[in-house]
Amino acid sequence: WMLLAIAVSIFVPKNSKLLWFLRAHFNRNKDSKTESGKYASYCANALEKCVVNGARSAKPSRMEVLSILLKNPHHHSLPHAVPVHMLNGTYHVVGFDGSTTISEFLQTLNLDIGCRGIELSGFTIFSDDPIEKNMDHCLSQKDKVCDVISRWETALREKGSGKFENKRVIRFTYKNRMFWRRSTPGETEKERLLFCYQISHQIVEGRFPLNKELAFELSALMAQIDIGDLTTDKGRCSSAGSNILSEALDKFYPVRYQESASQEEKDLLELSLAEKWRGLAGKSVTDCVRILLTCTRKWQFFGA
């Protein structure tokens, strides 16, 4: 039954008689009281979804096989689940089965977190590269989630000459792929917040044109969004022994303006950031998001 639970999501029998036989076999063995009966119920549903979405293009992944082996898929509405990481440091776990497409996976995520579809928001799913660091791939909406994971694991295994790194797993990230100004009136608060973090990443990496003064303004806005008001206590070393100002500077201020700076110059940068940050005291996250987006969207190539 475990083998069937994996196989029914991979390919659809070309022979109509075999397809009829499988359907009859699963329906005859369905039973919510026995383990084999639960597997039969799952297989029946998985087969019908595979008929609708089509066969897979890659072999089962290690993650998919382990998921079926370790728990009866009938006990869960969806047998597999992975975290999707947001650029604000949070993540959301999304369930899927062997036939779920990236489009369906994205729709589920959007409903859960309160964002519009890709055709309006421009937000979609990216995966990391198993070999190259700091490289993400925008996933095709027609691809199956399990196929994406399988190809990722295969590439990782080939890199290791057949050895598999158990500690490494695919990382899905939710971020904006394309921006349309005509879609801004209907933006949700979640979309606007995530957009701010994506712009901030571009600023830090030097992919957004701005001078040092504007960099301080935007870094202070991001610090207010991410941390809140800068109090006297936050200006000193925290209980973890790290300086909040130094962390904010590293996280939100362009790297190119810090690379060759001496310790004295970094102290001055922190003081400048603190001055701008304290000026935002009492500002809500919504207000800061609105100010940051209004400012950055004036650039003619924004979102390109």
Beta strands, then each sheet from edge to edge (+ up, - down):
strand 1: 80-86
strand 2: 91-96
strand 3: 123-128
strand 4: 136-138
strand 5: 172-176
sheet 1: 2+ 1- 5- 3+ 4-
end
